[in-house]
Amino acid sequence: MKKKQSIKQNKNIKIIQTKSAIGRNKIQKKHLLALGLNKIGQTKILTLSNSTRGLIKKVNHLIKIEDQK
């Protein structure tokens, strides 16, 4: 089993898309676009809020999360 990635509220995080959205359902593709990701290897720095936390939870198998200092 994969270890869960723990993230704290109101922090800047770096999100990297690691897997393709091809073959995924429409909602997961829309969640990736809402996070600002549409290509493998693309990164975004976002402030963590409840809405971004929900989006991350839905597509966590397609992305990698890193803490931003």
N, C-alpha and C positions, 0 to 999 in steps of 0.2 A: 504494500500500500504506500501511497505517496504521503509524505509529511505535509500537513497543512501549513500554508504560509500565513504567519500572523502579522497583522498590520494594525497600526494605531490610528485613531481619529485625528483629523486636522494636521496631517503631515504631508509633505511633498513626497510623492513616490514616482519611480520611473517604471513604466510599463513597456515591455518588449514583446512584440508578436513573434511567437516561435513556430506556430503551425498555420497551415493554410485554412481559409474559410471555405474552400471548395468541398462540396459534399455535405456541408453543414446545413441546418435548417435556416430559414429566412430570418428568424428572430435572432439567432446567434450572429449572423452576418450584420444585422442592424446594430447589435450591441457593440461589435467591433468598430463599426463606423462611428457610433456615438462616442467611443473612447478616442477616436481620431486615428485608428489603425486600419490600414487596408492592404498592406504588403508584409510579407515575412521579413523580419529584421527591423521593421520600423519601430521607433521609440517615441514615447510621449512622456512628459513630466506633468503630472496632475496633482492637484490638492485633493486629499482624500475627504470625501463627504459621504453622507448616506447614499446618495444617488450613484456616485462612482463606485462605492463599495458593492452595491447591488449589481451593477454591470460587470464588475470584476468577478463576482461570485458565479455569474452565469457563463462566463467564458474562461474560467481559470485554467482549463485544460489546453487552451490555445495561446496563453500568454505566460510571461515570466515577470515577477514583481521584484523590484529592488528598492531599498530605502534610499532616499536622496538626502544628503547632508547639507 
